[in-house]
Amino acid sequence: MPIVSSASRSPNEQRCTTSTDANGVKDFDVYMFYAAHPTSTFPYRWRTEADFGSSRFGRYPGDPESFRGLRVDLIGRSLDVFPDADPVEAVERYLTAGRTKRLGSWR
């Protein structure tokens, strides 16, 4: 399945390098979609973190010292589709089915 990503950022800032930055890129969210397994379940709202590494976006000061660059939140979801399903259609169907909750305003 395809990976769909988005960055959490302010429209005014592209970089976050000091602890006084109020805005900027704080992390990247990468969603990974998988076909549901017929005999086991994928953990609901599975999530882990990874280090993006050095980049032009700098480093968010609130992240652990072990992170060289921005944090990447890896979020997994299983979809009720067969493994050979068209990945674009499967993700579009999932996103338009109304089963996801809107957590805030995009404006």
C-alpha positions as protocol buffer text, in pm:
chain_id: "A"
residue {
  index: 1
  type: MET
  ca { x: 0 y: 0 z: 0 }
}
residue {
  index: 2
  type: PRO
  ca { x: 119 y: 356 z: -58 }
}
residue {
  index: 3
  type: ILE
  ca { x: 259 y: 578 z: 210 }
}
residue {
  index: 4
  type: VAL
  ca { x: 83 y: 909 z: 256 }
}
residue {
  index: 5
  type: SER
  ca { x: 265 y: 1176 z: 453 }
}
residue {
  index: 6
  type: SER
  ca { x: 206 y: 1522 z: 588 }
}
residue {
  index: 7
  type: ALA
  ca { x: 415 y: 1765 z: 789 }
}
residue {
  index: 8
  type: SER
  ca { x: 295 y: 1946 z: 1100 }
}
residue {
  index: 9
  type: ARG
  ca { x: 406 y: 2302 z: 1039 }
}
residue {
  index: 10
  type: SER
  ca { x: 307 y: 2663 z: 1058 }
}
residue {
  index: 11
  type: PRO
  ca { x: 249 y: 2849 z: 731 }
}
residue {
  index: 12
  type: ASN
  ca { x: 493 y: 3117 z: 854 }
}
residue {
  index: 13
  type: GLU
  ca { x: 791 y: 2898 z: 942 }
}
residue {
  index: 14
  type: GLN
  ca { x: 986 y: 2630 z: 757 }
}
residue {
  index: 15
  type: ARG
  ca { x: 1253 y: 2564 z: 1017 }
}
residue {
  index: 16
  type: CYS
  ca { x: 1266 y: 2497 z: 1388 }
}
residue {
  index: 17
  type: THR
  ca { x: 1615 y: 2537 z: 1535 }
}
residue {
  index: 18
  type: THR
  ca { x: 1584 y: 2689 z: 1882 }
}
residue {
  index: 19
  type: SER
  ca { x: 1367 y: 2633 z: 2186 }
}
residue {
  index: 20
  type: THR
  ca { x: 1213 y: 2980 z: 2138 }
}
residue {
  index: 21
  type: ASP
  ca { x: 1054 y: 2891 z: 1804 }
}
residue {
  index: 22
  type: ALA
  ca { x: 677 y: 2899 z: 1851 }
}
residue {
  index: 23
  type: ASN
  ca { x: 607 y: 2757 z: 1506 }
}
residue {
  index: 24
  type: GLY
  ca { x: 788 y: 2557 z: 1246 }
}
residue {
  index: 25
  type: VAL
  ca { x: 813 y: 2195 z: 1141 }
}
residue {
  index: 26
  type: LYS
  ca { x: 787 y: 1989 z: 1458 }
}
residue {
  index: 27
  type: ASP
  ca { x: 753 y: 1644 z: 1304 }
}
residue {
  index: 28
  type: PHE
  ca { x: 644 y: 1449 z: 1000 }
}
residue {
  index: 29
  type: ASP
  ca { x: 351 y: 1207 z: 1006 }
}
residue {
  index: 30
  type: VAL
  ca { x: 382 y: 907 z: 776 }
}
residue {
  index: 31
  type: TYR
  ca { x: 74 y: 688 z: 739 }
}
residue {
  index: 32
  type: MET
  ca { x: 124 y: 330 z: 629 }
}
residue {
  index: 33
  type: PHE
  ca { x: -175 y: 131 z: 507 }
}
residue {
  index: 34
  type: TYR
  ca { x: -180 y: -248 z: 494 }
}
residue {
  index: 35
  type: ALA
  ca { x: -433 y: -506 z: 379 }
}
residue {
  index: 36
  type: ALA
  ca { x: -597 y: -671 z: 679 }
}
residue {
  index: 37
  type: HIS
  ca { x: -459 y: -1015 z: 761 }
}
residue {
  index: 38
  type: PRO
  ca { x: -726 y: -1289 z: 754 }
}
residue {
  index: 39
  type: THR
  ca { x: -621 y: -1460 z: 1080 }
}
residue {
  index: 40
  type: SER
  ca { x: -473 y: -1185 z: 1298 }
}
residue {
  index: 41
  type: THR
  ca { x: -540 y: -821 z: 1372 }
}
residue {
  index: 42
  type: PHE
  ca { x: -318 y: -522 z: 1322 }
}
residue {
  index: 43
  type: PRO
  ca { x: -289 y: -315 z: 1642 }
}
residue {
  index: 44
  type: TYR
  ca { x: -547 y: -36 z: 1640 }
}
residue {
  index: 45
  type: ARG
  ca { x: -380 y: 303 z: 1592 }
}
residue {
  index: 46
  type: TRP
  ca { x: -30 y: 152 z: 1581 }
}
residue {
  index: 47
  type: ARG
  ca { x: 237 y: 419 z: 1608 }
}
residue {
  index: 48
  type: THR
  ca { x: 611 y: 450 z: 1657 }
}
residue {
  index: 49
  type: GLU
  ca { x: 874 y: 719 z: 1609 }
}
residue {
  index: 50
  type: ALA
  ca { x: 1189 y: 745 z: 1400 }
}
residue {
  index: 51
  type: ASP
  ca { x: 1459 y: 1003 z: 1342 }
}
residue {
  index: 52
  type: PHE
  ca { x: 1437 y: 1178 z: 1003 }
}
residue {
  index: 53
  type: GLY
  ca { x: 1806 y: 1260 z: 1023 }
}
residue {
  index: 54
  type: SER
  ca { x: 1979 y: 1582 z: 927 }
}
residue {
  index: 55
  type: SER
  ca { x: 1772 y: 1795 z: 693 }
}
residue {
  index: 56
  type: ARG
  ca { x: 1699 y: 2153 z: 593 }
}
residue {
  index: 57
  type: PHE
  ca { x: 1411 y: 2154 z: 843 }
}
residue {
  index: 58
  type: GLY
  ca { x: 1645 y: 2161 z: 1140 }
}
residue {
  index: 59
  type: ARG
  ca { x: 1571 y: 1986 z: 1468 }
}
residue {
  index: 60
  type: TYR
  ca { x: 1279 y: 2038 z: 1706 }
}
residue {
  index: 61
  type: PRO
  ca { x: 1427 y: 2125 z: 2047 }
}
residue {
  index: 62
  type: GLY
  ca { x: 1156 y: 1936 z: 2236 }
}
residue {
  index: 63
  type: ASP
  ca { x: 1268 y: 1600 z: 2091 }
}
residue {
  index: 64
  type: PRO
  ca { x: 1509 y: 1370 z: 2274 }
}
residue {
  index: 65
  type: GLU
  ca { x: 1880 y: 1450 z: 2240 }
}
residue {
  index: 66
  type: SER
  ca { x: 1924 y: 1118 z: 2057 }
}
residue {
  index: 67
  type: PHE
  ca { x: 1739 y: 1261 z: 1754 }
}
residue {
  index: 68
  type: ARG
  ca { x: 1975 y: 1419 z: 1497 }
}
residue {
  index: 69
  type: GLY
  ca { x: 1687 y: 1567 z: 1299 }
}
residue {
  index: 70
  type: LEU
  ca { x: 1312 y: 1590 z: 1303 }
}
residue {
  index: 71
  type: ARG
  ca { x: 1093 y: 1321 z: 1454 }
}
residue {
  index: 72
  type: VAL
  ca { x: 889 y: 1110 z: 1214 }
}
residue {
  index: 73
  type: ASP
  ca { x: 569 y: 963 z: 1354 }
}
residue {
  index: 74
  type: LEU
  ca { x: 501 y: 633 z: 1175 }
}
residue {
  index: 75
  type: ILE
  ca { x: 131 y: 546 z: 1194 }
}
residue {
  index: 76
  type: GLY
  ca { x: -5 y: 214 z: 1069 }
}
residue {
  index: 77
  type: ARG
  ca { x: -359 y: 116 z: 974 }
}
residue {
  index: 78
  type: SER
  ca { x: -500 y: -203 z: 832 }
}
residue {
  index: 79
  type: LEU
  ca { x: -772 y: -178 z: 569 }
}
residue {
  index: 80
  type: ASP
  ca { x: -1043 y: -432 z: 503 }
}
residue {
  index: 81
  type: VAL
  ca { x: -917 y: -519 z: 154 }
}
residue {
  index: 82
  type: PHE
  ca { x: -747 y: -812 z: -17 }
}
residue {
  index: 83
  type: PRO
  ca { x: -366 y: -791 z: -53 }
}
residue {
  index: 84
  type: ASP
  ca { x: -397 y: -754 z: -431 }
}
residue {
  index: 85
  type: ALA
  ca { x: -645 y: -463 z: -408 }
}
residue {
  index: 86
  type: ASP
  ca { x: -561 y: -140 z: -589 }
}
residue {
  index: 87
  type: PRO
  ca { x: -376 y: 63 z: -322 }
}
residue {
  index: 88
  type: VAL
  ca { x: -499 y: 403 z: -438 }
}
residue {
  index: 89
  type: GLU
  ca { x: -863 y: 292 z: -446 }
}
residue {
  index: 90
  type: ALA
  ca { x: -827 y: 122 z: -104 }
}
residue {
  index: 91
  type: VAL
  ca { x: -687 y: 433 z: 66 }
}
residue {
  index: 92
  type: GLU
  ca { x: -936 y: 665 z: -107 }
}
residue {
  index: 93
  type: ARG
  ca { x: -1223 y: 442 z: 5 }
}
residue {
  index: 94
  type: TYR
  ca { x: -1089 y: 439 z: 362 }
}
residue {
  index: 95
  type: LEU
  ca { x: -1053 y: 818 z: 372 }
}
residue {
  index: 96
  type: THR
  ca { x: -1395 y: 890 z: 223 }
}
residue {
  index: 97
  type: ALA
  ca { x: -1588 y: 629 z: 424 }
}
residue {
  index: 98
  type: GLY
  ca { x: -1622 y: 859 z: 723 }
}
residue {
  index: 99
  type: ARG
  ca { x: -1465 y: 615 z: 969 }
}
residue {
  index: 100
  type: THR
  ca { x: -1189 y: 859 z: 1061 }
}
residue {
  index: 101
  type: LYS
  ca { x: -1236 y: 1132 z: 1320 }
}
residue {
  index: 102
  type: ARG
  ca { x: -1136 y: 1487 z: 1253 }
}
residue {
  index: 103
  type: LEU
  ca { x: -910 y: 1591 z: 1539 }
}
residue {
  index: 104
  type: GLY
  ca { x: -902 y: 1964 z: 1473 }
}
residue {
  index: 105
  type: SER
  ca { x: -947 y: 2241 z: 1226 }
}
residue {
  index: 106
  type: TRP
  ca { x: -713 y: 2266 z: 929 }
}
residue {
  index: 107
  type: ARG
  ca { x: -770 y: 2640 z: 911 }
}
